[in-house]
Amino acid sequence: MGFYPVLASFLVYLKIKKRVNTSLLLICFTLFTTSFEGIGLIFGKVEYFNTWSIIGTFISYLIAYIVIYGYYRILVKHQLLKN
């Protein structure tokens, strides 16, 4: 299992257990994940090509976390997961 699926699972776990504001939670997770990748970029463990940047990374992670949260809400709506 990779780092990012674990973070996505932790996002849903925190939403269920701690009743945290959704927008704040999504932004915090996106900032943390982007920062983690940014550190990798600084130390040469991550490399960007063409016009990709850390801003693109932030946006892509934000979209991914929104999709994951949406999927969680669908599971709750259909009673396949408890809220």
Secondary structure, DSSP 8 states (H G I E B T S, - for coil): --HHHHHHHHHHHHHHHH---HHHHHHHHHHHHHHHHHHHHHTTSS---TT--HHHHHHHHHHHHHHHHHHHHHHHHTTSS--
